[in-house]
Amino acid sequence: MAKEIKQIAIYGKGGIGKSTTTSNLSAALSRLGFKVMQFGCDPKSDSTNTLRGGTYIPTVLDTLREKGKVKAAEVIFEGYNGIYCVEAGGPQPGVGCAGRGIITAVELFKQQRAFEELDLDFVIYDVLGDVVCGGFAVPIREGIAKHVFTVSSGDFMSIYASNNLFKGIKKYSNSGGALLGGVIANSINQGYSREIVNDFVERTKTQVIQYVPRSITVTQSELKGKTVIEAAPDSDQARVYTQLAERMAAHEDSKTPEPLELDALRNWAADWSDRILEIESGIVVGGETAGI
């Protein structure tokens, strides 16, 4: 009996640190001894840069446009610690659907049984999370990824994007779609940021799988074209990503979230606008002193 490949999709709005988190997760999993492929699904095609010394790789769509027919092996490139790197790519600027690269690349790899041939333990899809329609919903809608995680901070637009993702997961949950593993709370340094994310996951019936602090180590590593796991393996930040990898490896029980309706989300956000100063000043809220 063939082993089950653990396929995970990581979503997040642009600029939230999704690709940084994904690449460090892939690097940490590889350091734990797993065979990993990172599958970049963002049209910018920069998901795997820090796994390959800051360099770009040819995308599936670009290679198809050039050659007309492609073998999966032609668009798989080796990165840090043996991680397999793939970039789906996107259409030429101003032409076509940006999600087309995901649909095309995933179908290509399924038809050629590329994951099985490489005997992978993990496939990590790095997916743009500002939209969950069309091609961007493929890992959820088709059940390609079994577990979905979202990278979110305590900022409203990040929470808003995560809540939209939850709506997509819930929509497809009864037809074989992927389920939600939880939230990776990124750039959490302020007390109120943690409290906001904690409240959001409680209200949407999910969980935080890891808190990732904002760190200058990440910036330093990326300026070198590397992940933190490669550039600063003994740092506190590397230990955070390693803990995330351990939790991902152990994770099995994903669930259907309960997203907030738009009016409820806006009212929730407005309430938090007033509570932030109370938390940061240590004012008693609900009978307990807030903040950390």
BAKERO-375621 format. One line per 10 residues: number of its first residue (from 1); for each residue x, y, z of N, C-alpha, C. Coordinates in pm, 1 decimal. Layout:
NUM) X/Y/Z/X/Y/Z/X/Y/Z ~ ...
//
This chain:
1) 85.0/-120.9/0.0/0.0/0.0/0.0/87.6/124.6/0.0 ~ 60.9/216.1/-93.7/140.9/338.0/-103.2/115.2/427.6/17.8 ~ 220.2/495.0/61.8/202.9/583.8/176.8/122.8/706.5/136.3 ~ 56.5/765.3/233.2/-20.7/886.8/207.3/70.7/1008.1/210.6 ~ 61.3/1088.4/106.1/137.5/1213.7/101.5/54.6/1320.6/170.8 ~ 113.3/1389.2/265.2/41.3/1493.0/338.7/45.9/1622.3/256.9 ~ -68.9/1661.5/203.0/-76.2/1779.7/118.2/-144.5/1892.5/194.5 ~ -73.2/2002.9/207.4/-115.8/2116.2/289.7/-117.0/2242.1/204.3 ~ -224.0/2319.3/212.7/-231.4/2448.2/144.3/-223.0/2560.3/247.0 ~ -135.6/2655.3/221.3/-120.6/2770.2/310.5/-161.6/2895.8/235.3
11) -265.9/2960.0/286.3/-320.1/3081.6/226.1/-285.0/3202.1/312.6 ~ -296.0/3319.7/253.0/-273.4/3443.6/326.1/-275.1/3560.5/230.7 ~ -321.7/3675.1/276.7/-326.9/3792.7/190.1/-186.4/3837.6/153.3 ~ -174.6/3907.7/42.7/-45.9/3956.7/-0.7/21.8/4043.2/104.1 ~ 150.2/4017.9/128.5/227.1/4097.6/222.3/220.2/4053.1/366.5 ~ 145.8/3946.6/393.9/128.7/3902.6/532.2/244.3/3813.0/579.5 ~ 330.2/3771.1/487.8/441.5/3683.1/523.8/412.2/3537.2/495.4 ~ 318.4/3512.3/404.3/278.2/3376.5/369.9/392.7/3295.7/311.0 ~ 460.3/3351.5/210.8/569.0/3276.9/146.4/688.5/3261.2/239.3 ~ 715.9/3361.7/320.4/822.3/3350.6/419.8/793.2/3236.2/515.9
21) 669.6/3232.5/564.2/629.7/3127.1/656.9/635.2/2991.0/589.9 ~ 583.0/2981.8/466.8/579.6/2854.5/395.6/719.2/2801.4/369.5 ~ 808.5/2887.6/323.6/944.9/2843.6/292.9/1019.2/2798.1/417.9 ~ 999.9/2868.9/527.1/1064.5/2826.6/652.1/1003.1/2697.4/705.2 ~ 871.7/2679.8/683.8/807.9/2553.8/720.1/866.5/2439.4/638.4 ~ 877.5/2458.5/507.8/934.3/2354.3/421.1/1077.0/2321.3/463.1 ~ 1155.8/2425.2/489.4/1294.9/2403.7/529.7/1302.9/2328.9/661.7 ~ 1216.8/2365.5/756.1/1217.3/2299.5/887.1/1173.1/2153.4/874.7 ~ 1071.6/2127.1/792.8/1027.5/1989.3/771.6/1139.5/1904.8/710.9 ~ 1212.6/1963.6/617.2/1323.2/1889.7/555.9/1433.0/1860.0/657.7
31) 1456.6/1953.7/748.5/1556.0/1931.8/853.8/1511.3/1823.3/952.1 ~ 1380.7/1802.7/961.2/1326.6/1696.3/1047.0/1330.0/1560.8/977.4 ~ 1376.2/1558.5/852.0/1393.0/1432.5/781.7/1285.7/1398.0/680.5 ~ 1193.9/1490.0/654.5/1085.5/1464.0/559.7/1125.6/1505.0/418.0 ~ 1070.1/1434.3/319.8/1088.4/1471.2/179.4/976.5/1567.3/141.2 ~ 1013.8/1687.7/99.2/918.1/1797.4/86.2/922.2/1857.5/-53.7 ~ 803.8/1891.9/-104.7/793.3/1975.7/-224.0/716.5/2101.4/-187.0 ~ 769.3/2217.9/-225.9/695.5/2342.8/-211.4/644.3/2383.7/-347.6 ~ 513.2/2405.0/-355.5/443.6/2429.1/-481.3/392.4/2572.8/-479.3 ~ 464.0/2662.9/-542.0/425.7/2803.3/-544.1/307.0/2826.6/-635.6
41) 199.0/2884.0/-581.1/76.0/2906.0/-658.3/41.9/3054.2/-670.3 ~ 138.1/3139.4/-651.9/119.1/3283.1/-666.0/172.1/3324.5/-802.9 ~ 95.5/3403.4/-879.7/142.5/3445.0/-1012.8/276.8/3517.7/-1011.9 ~ 315.6/3574.5/-897.5/445.7/3642.1/-890.7/560.3/3542.4/-900.3 ~ 533.7/3416.4/-874.2/630.5/3307.6/-891.2/756.0/3324.1/-807.0 ~ 738.9/3376.5/-683.7/853.9/3399.0/-597.8/847.8/3318.4/-467.3 ~ 758.4/3220.6/-462.8/740.3/3143.9/-340.1/867.6/3073.7/-295.2 ~ 941.4/3017.6/-390.6/1055.6/2931.7/-356.5/1190.1/3003.1/-360.4 ~ 1189.1/3134.6/-374.9/1314.9/3208.9/-391.2/1416.0/3182.1/-280.8 ~ 1371.4/3189.2/-155.2/1466.4/3175.2/-44.5/1509.2/3030.4/-22.5
51) 1444.7/2938.0/-90.3/1490.6/2798.8/-86.0/1598.5/2773.6/-190.3 ~ 1620.0/2872.8/-278.1/1717.4/2857.0/-386.5/1811.1/2976.8/-396.3 ~ 1849.9/3028.7/-280.2/1949.7/3134.6/-279.6/1904.4/3264.6/-341.7 ~ 1772.6/3289.0/-343.4/1720.1/3413.8/-397.7/1695.8/3412.0/-547.1 ~ 1704.5/3294.7/-609.4/1688.2/3287.2/-755.0/1548.1/3242.5/-793.7 ~ 1503.6/3286.7/-911.3/1375.7/3245.2/-967.1/1395.2/3117.6/-1050.7 ~ 1287.7/3039.9/-1063.4/1292.4/2920.5/-1147.2/1186.2/2932.2/-1256.3 ~ 1206.4/2864.1/-1370.5/1104.9/2865.8/-1475.5/972.2/2810.2/-1423.7 ~ 862.8/2872.6/-1460.8/732.0/2828.4/-1412.7/671.7/2723.6/-1506.4 ~ 570.1/2655.4/-1454.8/500.5/2555.3/-1536.1/436.7/2621.7/-1658.3
61) 367.0/2733.4/-1638.1/298.5/2798.0/-1750.8/396.6/2854.3/-1853.3 ~ 505.5/2916.2/-1806.6/604.9/2969.9/-1900.3/666.8/2858.3/-1983.9 ~ 694.1/2746.1/-1920.2/754.9/2633.3/-1990.6/657.4/2573.4/-2090.8 ~ 530.6/2566.9/-2054.3/428.8/2518.1/-2147.8/415.7/2611.5/-2268.1 ~ 419.4/2741.5/-2242.8/409.2/2837.2/-2353.9/528.6/2823.7/-2448.7 ~ 643.8/2792.5/-2391.8/766.3/2782.2/-2471.7/773.6/2650.8/-2549.1 ~ 733.8/2541.0/-2483.3/754.5/2408.8/-2543.0/628.1/2341.5/-2592.8 ~ 513.8/2383.5/-2538.8/388.2/2321.7/-2579.9/353.2/2196.9/-2502.8 ~ 453.4/2122.1/-2459.5/432.1/2000.0/-2382.4/544.7/1986.7/-2281.8 ~ 510.3/1947.7/-2159.4/610.1/1948.9/-2051.8/601.6/1822.6/-1968.6
71) 717.0/1768.7/-1933.0/723.8/1663.4/-1832.8/744.2/1729.3/-1696.7 ~ 682.0/1674.0/-1595.4/690.6/1733.8/-1462.2/834.8/1754.1/-1418.2 ~ 920.3/1661.0/-1453.0/1061.1/1669.4/-1410.4/1129.6/1794.8/-1463.8 ~ 1078.7/1850.6/-1573.7/1140.4/1969.3/-1633.8/1113.1/2096.0/-1553.3 ~ 1010.9/2092.9/-1468.0/974.9/2213.9/-1392.8/989.0/2193.4/-1241.7 ~ 1061.4/2088.7/-1203.4/1092.6/2064.5/-1062.3/1240.1/2094.0/-1041.7 ~ 1270.1/2180.8/-945.9/1408.0/2221.8/-920.6/1442.2/2197.0/-774.2 ~ 1564.7/2154.6/-750.9/1604.5/2122.9/-613.5/1649.5/2247.7/-540.3 ~ 1603.4/2260.6/-417.9/1640.3/2373.3/-333.1/1710.4/2327.9/-207.6 ~ 1711.0/2414.3/-108.9/1779.7/2388.8/17.8/1745.2/2251.8/75.0
81) 1847.2/2178.1/113.2/1833.7/2049.7/182.8/1747.0/1949.7/106.6 ~ 1753.5/1957.8/-26.2/1683.0/1860.8/-108.6/1535.1/1888.0/-129.9 ~ 1486.6/2005.7/-91.4/1345.2/2039.2/-111.7/1318.6/2056.9/-261.1 ~ 1210.3/1995.8/-309.0/1170.7/2011.0/-448.6/1088.1/2139.2/-462.7 ~ 1125.5/2221.8/-559.3/1062.9/2353.2/-577.5/990.9/2360.1/-711.3 ~ 866.0/2405.8/-707.7/784.1/2422.5/-828.9/713.2/2556.4/-821.1 ~ 707.3/2627.0/-933.1/629.0/2749.9/-943.3/527.1/2732.4/-1055.2 ~ 399.3/2741.0/-1020.3/294.0/2724.1/-1121.0/297.1/2835.4/-1224.6 ~ 319.9/2957.8/-1178.0/323.3/3071.4/-1269.3/185.2/3126.2/-1298.6 ~ 180.6/3225.8/-1385.2/54.6/3290.4/-1419.9/52.7/3326.5/-1567.0
91) -54.9/3389.3/-1611.2/-65.0/3428.1/-1752.2/25.5/3547.0/-1782.0 ~ 40.1/3576.6/-1909.7/112.0/3697.7/-1946.7/34.5/3817.2/-1893.2 ~ 104.6/3924.5/-1853.8/37.7/4039.4/-1791.6/-81.1/4089.7/-1872.6 ~ -195.2/4104.2/-1803.1/-314.8/4157.9/-1866.2/-395.1/4058.4/-1947.4 ~ -353.3/3930.8/-1944.5/-421.3/3830.6/-2026.8/-456.9/3709.7/-1940.2 ~ -583.1/3671.4/-1939.4/-623.3/3546.3/-1877.3/-637.4/3551.9/-1726.4 ~ -674.9/3436.0/-1669.9/-700.4/3421.4/-1527.0/-572.5/3387.2/-1453.4 ~ -546.1/3459.1/-1344.8/-424.0/3435.5/-1268.2/-424.5/3299.7/-1200.2 ~ -541.9/3240.0/-1182.2/-549.4/3108.4/-1121.7/-524.3/2994.3/-1218.8 ~ -510.0/3026.7/-1346.6/-492.9/2923.5/-1448.6/-367.2/2840.3/-1425.5
101) -262.5/2904.8/-1375.7/-138.2/2832.8/-1352.8/-154.8/2720.1/-1253.3 ~ -234.0/2743.4/-1150.1/-256.3/2640.5/-1048.9/-329.7/2522.6/-1110.0 ~ -438.5/2551.7/-1183.7/-517.7/2445.7/-1244.8/-431.6/2361.7/-1338.3 ~ -355.7/2429.0/-1425.0/-272.8/2359.2/-1523.6/-163.3/2277.7/-1456.3 ~ -93.9/2338.3/-1362.0/18.2/2271.0/-1296.4/-27.6/2150.0/-1216.0 ~ -136.1/2166.9/-1142.1/-186.5/2055.9/-1060.1/-229.6/1939.4/-1148.0 ~ -298.7/1968.1/-1257.7/-341.9/1861.7/-1349.2/-221.7/1790.3/-1410.2 ~ -120.2/1865.8/-1447.4/1.3/1807.5/-1504.4/66.4/1709.9/-1407.7 ~ 78.4/1751.4/-1281.5/145.1/1667.6/-1182.1/60.6/1545.8/-1146.0 ~ -71.5/1560.8/-1146.2/-159.5/1446.9/-1118.0/-151.7/1343.8/-1230.5
111) -157.9/1389.5/-1353.8/-155.1/1298.9/-1467.8/-24.9/1219.3/-1473.6 ~ 85.0/1285.7/-1438.3/215.8/1220.0/-1447.4/260.1/1156.2/-1315.6 ~ 171.2/1158.7/-1215.4/198.8/1097.3/-1084.4/335.2/1141.6/-1029.8 ~ 360.8/1271.8/-1042.2/491.1/1325.7/-1003.9/517.4/1313.2/-853.4 ~ 414.3/1335.3/-772.4/434.3/1328.0/-627.4/471.6/1186.3/-584.1 ~ 401.7/1089.0/-641.6/427.9/949.7/-606.5/567.0/905.9/-653.4 ~ 605.4/950.4/-771.5/736.2/913.2/-826.1/850.8/962.9/-737.2 ~ 831.5/1077.9/-674.4/935.5/1135.3/-588.6/929.1/1082.1/-445.7 ~ 826.1/1001.3/-416.2/810.7/941.3/-282.6/808.4/1049.5/-174.1 ~ 725.0/1152.3/-195.9/721.2/1266.3/-105.1/646.5/1234.9/23.9
121) 684.8/1306.6/129.1/609.2/1304.2/254.1/512.0/1421.3/261.1 ~ 554.4/1537.3/210.4/474.0/1659.4/215.8/474.8/1731.3/81.4 ~ 358.2/1781.7/42.4/349.3/1884.2/-61.9/285.7/2006.0/4.2 ~ 356.5/2117.3/0.2/309.0/2240.8/62.2/273.1/2339.7/-48.3 ~ 145.2/2370.8/-63.2/99.5/2467.8/-163.0/98.7/2606.8/-99.4 ~ 165.3/2700.1/-163.0/170.3/2838.9/-117.9/75.3/2918.3/-206.9 ~ -41.9/2955.9/-151.3/-150.6/3007.6/-234.9/-189.5/3149.2/-193.6 ~ -205.5/3235.8/-293.1/-252.4/3371.7/-268.3/-388.9/3367.9/-202.6 ~ -404.5/3437.4/-90.2/-527.7/3426.5/-13.3/-617.1/3547.9/-16.6 ~ -586.6/3648.0/-99.3/-676.3/3763.0/-111.2/-805.1/3723.6/-182.8
131) -794.3/3621.6/-268.8/-911.6/3571.6/-340.6/-914.2/3420.3/-330.9 ~ -1034.4/3363.8/-323.3/-1045.4/3217.8/-315.6/-1142.1/3167.8/-422.8 ~ -1140.1/3235.1/-538.0/-1224.0/3194.6/-649.1/-1138.2/3128.7/-755.9 ~ -1202.4/3068.9/-855.0/-1132.2/3013.8/-969.8/-1017.4/2922.4/-932.5 ~ -903.0/2944.8/-997.0/-786.7/2859.2/-975.6/-734.8/2862.8/-834.0 ~ -749.5/2975.9/-766.5/-696.6/2986.6/-630.9/-772.7/2896.9/-533.0 ~ -893.4/2858.1/-570.0/-972.1/2770.0/-483.6/-947.5/2622.8/-512.8 ~ -869.0/2592.5/-615.2/-849.1/2453.1/-655.6/-800.4/2363.7/-541.5 ~ -697.1/2402.6/-466.1/-653.4/2313.5/-357.8/-762.0/2283.8/-255.2 ~ -857.0/2377.9/-238.0/-969.0/2356.4/-145.9/-1080.4/2278.9/-215.7
141) -1124.0/2330.3/-329.1/-1243.8/2277.7/-395.9/-1226.6/2133.3/-439.3 ~ -1110.2/2100.6/-491.9/-1086.9/1966.6/-544.7/-1036.9/1869.3/-438.8 ~ -1017.9/1917.0/-316.7/-968.2/1828.1/-212.8/-825.2/1784.0/-237.1 ~ -750.8/1860.5/-317.5/-610.6/1826.0/-345.1/-530.1/1835.1/-217.3 ~ -547.5/1945.4/-146.3/-486.4/1958.0/-13.5/-586.7/1905.9/89.0 ~ -537.9/1826.4/181.8/-626.3/1772.7/285.4/-645.5/1873.1/398.4 ~ -540.1/1951.2/424.1/-543.1/2046.3/535.1/-510.9/2186.0/482.2 ~ -586.2/2285.2/527.4/-563.1/2424.3/489.4/-529.5/2504.9/613.9 ~ -428.6/2589.7/601.7/-391.9/2682.2/708.3/-386.3/2821.7/649.1 ~ -417.4/2920.1/730.9/-407.0/3058.1/684.5/-309.5/3134.7/772.2
151) -229.5/3218.6/708.0/-137.3/3306.4/779.8/-207.8/3438.6/801.4 ~ -216.4/3481.3/926.5/-288.8/3604.6/957.3/-220.9/3678.7/1071.2 ~ -227.1/3808.1/1065.0/-184.8/3892.5/1177.0/-311.4/3941.0/1247.5 ~ -297.1/4039.8/1335.3/-412.7/4097.8/1401.2/-472.3/4213.6/1324.6 ~ -421.5/4243.9/1204.1/-474.8/4353.4/1123.4/-607.3/4312.9/1058.6 ~ -696.4/4410.5/1042.9/-830.8/4378.7/995.6/-831.4/4315.0/857.2 ~ -754.0/4368.4/761.4/-759.5/4315.0/625.8/-707.3/4171.8/620.0 ~ -614.0/4138.7/707.1/-565.7/4001.1/715.3/-673.8/3909.3/770.9 ~ -740.4/3955.6/877.2/-851.8/3880.2/934.1/-964.8/3866.0/831.6 ~ -992.7/3973.4/759.9/-1097.8/3972.7/657.4/-1069.0/3867.1/550.3
161) -942.1/3861.6/503.8/-904.5/3762.5/402.6/-917.8/3621.0/457.9 ~ -879.0/3601.1/583.3/-891.9/3468.9/645.5/-1038.3/3428.6/656.8 ~ -1122.6/3522.3/695.1/-1265.2/3492.6/707.9/-1326.2/3454.9/573.1 ~ -1283.3/3521.4/465.0/-1329.6/3484.6/331.1/-1284.5/3343.7/294.3 ~ -1161.0/3311.6/330.8/-1110.6/3176.2/307.3/-1196.9/3073.4/380.6 ~ -1232.1/3105.2/505.0/-1316.4/3014.3/582.9/-1450.5/2990.0/512.3 ~ -1504.0/3095.0/448.6/-1629.5/3080.3/375.4/-1613.8/2981.2/259.8 ~ -1499.2/2990.0/190.0/-1473.3/2897.7/80.5/-1459.5/2754.4/129.1 ~ -1389.4/2736.9/240.2/-1372.1/2602.3/295.8/-1506.4/2544.3/336.8 ~ -1587.4/2625.5/404.1/-1718.1/2576.5/447.7/-1805.6/2539.8/328.4
171) -1799.9/2619.0/221.8/-1882.5/2593.2/103.3/-1853.9/2457.0/43.2 ~ -1724.8/2420.1/35.8/-1687.0/2295.1/-30.0/-1668.6/2178.3/67.0 ~ -1691.4/2201.0/196.3/-1661.6/2098.6/296.7/-1749.3/1973.9/283.4 ~ -1869.1/1989.7/229.8/-1959.4/1874.7/217.2/-1945.8/1801.2/84.4 ~ -1853.4/1847.5/0.8/-1834.5/1782.1/-129.6/-1690.3/1737.3/-149.8 ~ -1623.7/1700.5/-40.1/-1488.6/1647.1/-49.2/-1378.5/1750.3/-47.1 ~ -1411.5/1874.9/-16.5/-1309.5/1979.9/-13.5/-1220.0/1970.4/108.6 ~ -1111.1/2044.6/104.0/-1016.0/2046.4/215.7/-1078.5/2113.8/337.4 ~ -1029.2/2078.8/454.8/-1077.3/2137.2/579.0/-968.0/2222.1/643.1 ~ -1008.3/2300.2/742.1/-917.3/2397.9/802.7/-840.4/2337.5/920.0
181) -708.5/2349.5/912.4/-624.4/2304.4/1022.6/-607.4/2410.6/1129.4 ~ -608.0/2537.5/1088.0/-594.9/2645.1/1184.8/-525.9/2767.2/1127.7 ~ -492.6/2858.6/1216.5/-432.1/2987.2/1181.6/-287.9/2990.8/1228.4 ~ -199.6/3035.4/1140.9/-62.3/3066.8/1179.4/-60.1/3216.4/1205.7 ~ -48.7/3254.5/1331.9/-54.4/3396.1/1370.7/83.6/3457.6/1351.1 ~ 97.0/3539.3/1248.2/228.1/3592.9/1209.7/245.3/3737.6/1254.5 ~ 370.2/3775.0/1279.7/405.3/3911.6/1322.2/332.2/3949.8/1449.7 ~ 327.6/3858.0/1544.4/257.1/3881.7/1670.2/357.9/3924.5/1776.7 ~ 369.8/4055.6/1794.2/458.3/4110.0/1896.6/382.8/4190.3/2001.6 ~ 276.9/4256.7/1960.0/198.1/4335.2/2053.3/94.5/4247.7/2123.8
191) 68.4/4278.2/2250.7/-29.1/4201.7/2326.2/-165.8/4199.9/2262.4 ~ -207.7/4314.4/2209.6/-341.7/4320.8/2152.3/-352.8/4237.5/2025.1 ~ -243.6/4222.4/1948.7/-247.7/4141.3/1826.5/-280.8/3996.9/1859.7 ~ -217.2/3944.9/1962.3/-245.2/3807.5/2003.9/-390.4/3793.5/2049.5 ~ -438.0/3891.7/2126.2/-574.3/3885.6/2177.1/-676.6/3891.8/2063.6 ~ -650.0/3974.8/1962.8/-740.6/3985.4/1848.5/-749.7/3852.0/1774.6 ~ -634.9/3792.0/1743.9/-634.6/3664.1/1672.5/-701.5/3555.9/1756.7 ~ -671.3/3553.9/1886.2/-732.5/3453.3/1973.8/-884.6/3463.7/1974.2 ~ -934.2/3586.6/1978.7/-1079.0/3606.7/1980.1/-1140.1/3565.0/1846.9 ~ -1072.5/3598.6/1737.3/-1122.8/3562.3/1604.0/-1131.9/3411.1/1587.4
201) -1028.5/3337.5/1627.1/-1032.4/3192.0/1608.4/-1137.1/3127.4/1699.5 ~ -1157.4/3185.8/1816.7/-1260.4/3131.7/1905.8/-1399.2/3148.5/1844.0 ~ -1422.6/3266.7/1786.6/-1554.2/3294.7/1728.7/-1580.4/3215.0/1600.8 ~ -1473.2/3176.6/1531.0/-1489.5/3102.2/1405.4/-1464.2/2952.3/1422.5 ~ -1453.3/2908.0/1546.9/-1442.3/2765.0/1579.6/-1318.7/2699.8/1518.4 ~ -1206.3/2768.5/1530.5/-1081.5/2708.9/1484.2/-974.8/2728.3/1591.4 ~ -846.4/2729.0/1553.9/-738.3/2735.3/1651.5/-617.2/2805.7/1592.7 ~ -531.3/2854.0/1679.9/-399.0/2901.8/1639.0/-303.0/2784.9/1652.2 ~ -236.3/2751.4/1542.1/-142.7/2640.2/1548.6/-2.9/2686.4/1588.4 ~ 27.8/2815.7/1564.3/158.3/2868.4/1604.2/155.6/3021.2/1601.4
211) 218.2/3082.2/1701.8/242.4/3226.0/1701.9/383.9/3249.8/1651.4 ~ 396.2/3335.2/1550.2/527.3/3365.1/1492.1/556.2/3513.1/1513.7 ~ 655.8/3546.5/1593.8/684.9/3687.9/1618.9/752.1/3754.7/1499.8 ~ 735.9/3886.3/1490.9/812.6/3962.6/1392.5/958.4/3964.5/1438.4 ~ 1051.7/3940.3/1348.2/1191.5/3930.0/1388.0/1283.6/3985.7/1279.8 ~ 1385.3/4058.3/1324.1/1485.3/4110.4/1230.0/1563.6/3996.6/1166.3 ~ 1566.1/3880.8/1231.6/1636.2/3764.2/1176.2/1577.4/3723.0/1042.8 ~ 1446.2/3738.2/1027.9/1381.0/3705.1/901.2/1431.1/3798.5/791.2 ~ 1433.6/3926.8/820.8/1480.3/4025.0/722.4/1625.1/3999.8/683.4 ~ 1710.1/3976.5/782.4/1851.7/3948.8/755.5/1868.4/3826.3/666.9
221) 1793.2/3721.2/696.4/1804.1/3597.0/619.9/1757.5/3616.4/476.2 ~ 1646.7/3686.3/458.4/1593.4/3705.1/324.2/1681.2/3796.2/239.9 ~ 1750.0/3889.5/303.2/1845.8/3973.1/229.0/1961.6/3889.6/175.0 ~ 1986.8/3775.9/238.9/2088.2/3682.0/190.7/2030.5/3582.5/90.6 ~ 1898.0/3592.3/67.2/1833.3/3498.5/-22.9/1812.1/3362.4/39.1 ~ 1795.0/3357.8/171.9/1782.9/3230.3/241.1/1667.3/3232.0/340.5 ~ 1625.2/3113.6/381.2/1530.8/3102.2/491.4/1605.3/3120.6/623.1 ~ 1529.9/3144.9/728.4/1590.0/3152.0/861.8/1649.8/3016.8/899.5 ~ 1583.2/2909.9/860.3/1631.0/2775.2/893.3/1770.0/2751.1/837.3 ~ 1798.4/2804.9/720.2/1931.2/2788.9/659.9/2030.2/2891.8/712.3
231) 1988.0/3018.9/718.4/2081.0/3126.8/750.0/2109.2/3140.4/899.0 ~ 2011.0/3109.0/982.5/2026.6/3127.0/1127.5/1962.8/3009.6/1201.9 ~ 2014.9/2888.4/1180.9/1949.2/2768.3/1234.2/1942.1/2759.8/1385.8 ~ 2028.1/2834.5/1455.1/2029.0/2830.1/1601.7/1954.1/2947.0/1664.9 ~ 1885.9/3026.1/1583.7/1816.3/3144.7/1634.0/1683.3/3107.8/1698.9 ~ 1631.2/3200.2/1779.1/1499.1/3180.6/1838.4/1392.6/3167.3/1730.5 ~ 1406.9/3246.4/1622.2/1307.4/3241.2/1514.8/1308.2/3104.3/1446.9 ~ 1425.5/3045.8/1428.0/1433.6/2912.2/1368.6/1364.6/2809.8/1457.3 ~ 1375.0/2826.8/1587.6/1307.6/2734.2/1678.9/1155.5/2746.6/1668.4 ~ 1106.3/2868.6/1643.3/962.5/2888.4/1624.0/915.1/2812.6/1499.4
241) 989.3/2827.1/1389.0/951.0/2758.7/1265.4/963.8/2607.2/1279.3 ~ 1062.5/2561.7/1353.7/1077.4/2417.5/1375.8/960.6/2362.6/1456.2 ~ 917.0/2439.6/1555.7/800.5/2398.0/1633.2/675.9/2392.7/1545.5 ~ 662.3/2490.3/1455.0/551.0/2488.7/1360.6/556.5/2361.9/1274.8 ~ 675.1/2326.4/1225.9/690.7/2206.7/1143.5/653.9/2080.8/1221.2 ~ 693.4/2074.3/1344.3/659.1/1958.4/1427.9/508.9/1947.1/1447.0 ~ 444.3/2060.4/1464.8/298.7/2059.4/1482.6/227.9/2022.8/1353.2 ~ 280.3/2069.4/1240.5/223.0/2031.7/1111.6/236.5/1881.5/1087.0 ~ 352.7/1827.8/1120.8/376.9/1685.3/1099.8/282.3/1600.3/1184.1 ~ 248.1/1650.4/1302.6/161.6/1575.4/1393.2/13.4/1600.2/1367.7
251) -18.0/1705.0/1291.9/-158.4/1746.2/1274.6/-236.7/1647.4/1188.7 ~ -354.2/1609.3/1234.9/-440.6/1518.3/1159.5/-585.6/1565.2/1152.5 ~ -630.2/1639.5/1251.1/-773.1/1667.7/1266.9/-809.4/1808.6/1221.8 ~ -839.1/1824.3/1094.4/-886.5/1952.2/1042.9/-1039.3/1954.2/1042.9 ~ -1097.3/2074.6/1050.5/-1241.7/2087.2/1069.4/-1300.2/2195.3/978.9 ~ -1431.5/2200.2/976.8/-1501.7/2305.9/904.4/-1514.3/2428.2/994.8 ~ -1465.0/2543.8/951.6/-1476.0/2664.7/1034.2/-1615.6/2724.1/1027.1 ~ -1642.0/2819.6/1113.9/-1769.0/2892.3/1113.4/-1739.6/3040.7/1089.2 ~ -1728.0/3080.6/963.1/-1693.2/3219.4/932.9/-1799.5/3317.1/980.3 ~ -1757.1/3441.0/1005.0/-1849.7/3545.6/1045.6/-1912.4/3609.2/921.3
261) -2038.5/3644.9/931.9/-2100.7/3724.2/825.6/-2039.8/3863.9/826.7 ~ -2049.8/3934.4/714.8/-1979.0/4061.4/699.7/-2017.6/4162.4/807.6 ~ -2146.2/4177.1/834.8/-2188.8/4273.5/936.7/-2133.8/4235.6/1073.8 ~ -2136.4/4107.4/1104.5/-2084.0/4061.6/1233.2/-1933.5/4085.4/1242.4 ~ -1863.8/4065.4/1130.2/-1719.0/4087.5/1128.6/-1686.7/4235.2/1149.2 ~ -1763.6/4322.4/1086.0/-1738.9/4466.2/1099.7/-1769.8/4513.6/1242.8 ~ -1875.8/4462.0/1299.9/-1908.7/4498.3/1438.6/-1802.4/4447.0/1535.3 ~ -1755.5/4326.6/1509.9/-1648.6/4269.0/1592.0/-1522.6/4355.7/1583.9 ~ -1487.8/4397.1/1462.9/-1368.5/4479.8/1444.2/-1384.1/4615.1/1513.0 ~ -1502.8/4674.0/1503.7/-1527.0/4803.2/1568.3/-1514.0/4791.7/1720.0
271) -1561.5/4683.1/1777.3/-1546.7/4660.9/1921.6/-1399.9/4653.3/1960.8 ~ -1321.9/4586.9/1875.8/-1179.2/4572.9/1906.4/-1104.9/4706.3/1894.7 ~ -1153.4/4793.4/1809.7/-1091.0/4925.4/1797.5/-1090.1/4998.6/1931.4 ~ -1198.1/4980.3/2007.1/-1207.6/5045.0/2138.0/-1128.7/4970.0/2245.2 ~ -1117.0/4837.3/2229.5/-1054.4/4756.6/2333.6/-901.8/4759.5/2331.5 ~ -843.3/4795.7/2217.1/-697.1/4790.2/2203.4/-627.3/4874.6/2309.5 ~ -671.9/4998.4/2327.1/-606.9/5086.3/2425.2/-624.0/5032.5/2566.5 ~ -739.3/4971.3/2592.9/-760.8/4913.7/2724.6/-661.7/4801.8/2753.2 ~ -639.5/4717.0/2652.8/-547.6/4604.7/2669.3/-404.3/4653.9/2688.0 ~ -363.4/4747.9/2604.7/-225.2/4794.7/2611.0/-196.3/4874.3/2738.2
281) -298.2/4934.1/2795.2/-277.3/5010.8/2918.8/-301.4/4926.9/3043.8 ~ -342.7/4799.2/3022.2/-361.9/4710.1/3135.8/-490.7/4732.9/3210.8 ~ -586.7/4803.5/3149.0/-716.0/4827.2/3214.0/-791.2/4695.4/3225.5 ~ -862.2/4678.5/3333.1/-937.1/4554.1/3355.2/-1050.1/4543.9/3254.1 ~ -1055.1/4427.4/3185.3/-1158.7/4403.4/3086.3/-1225.3/4271.0/3122.7 ~ -1356.2/4275.0/3143.5/-1429.6/4151.9/3174.3/-1384.8/4084.5/3301.6 ~ -1336.2/4162.4/3396.5/-1301.4/4104.3/3526.1/-1156.6/4060.9/3538.0 ~ -1080.0/4070.5/3428.3/-940.1/4029.7/3434.5/-854.7/4139.5/3371.4 ~ -730.4/4147.6/3412.1/-640.3/4244.3/3351.5/-593.7/4192.8/3217.7 ~ -619.3/4270.1/3113.3/-582.3/4225.3/2979.5/-435.3/4256.8/2952.9
291) -387.8/4199.4/2841.5/-248.0/4222.8/2802.3/-159.7/4110.5/2847.9 ~ -31.8/4111.5/2805.6/64.2/4009.3/2844.3/192.0/4074.1/2890.0
//
